[in-house]
Amino acid sequence: MHEGHHSCDHEHSGDSPEMRRALLEYLLGHNRSHARELQELGEKFEKAGSTETAAAVRESAAGFDRGNAALERALAALKGD
């Protein structure tokens, strides 16, 4: 289970290119963790016979995967800049 839940009462804007890149890297790792958790949860719902719920949870995991792919492209673009 994800252990890094936090209230987001601090700023994530970054003051420099290095800080912004570090934030993207952090968020990518954070989101990958959530995607794995959702996939595992979907499998548990499937095993329990909750097929419709499992499909919805897997769909949300796929959304994280698409977002993560975009973050990976953003990081690659930064490295090319």
Buried (B, 14 or more C-beta within 10 A) or exposed (E): EEEEEEEEEEEEEEEEEEEBBEEBEEBBEEBBBBBEBBBEBBEEBBEEEBEEBBEEBBEBBBEBBEBBEEBEEBBEEEEEE
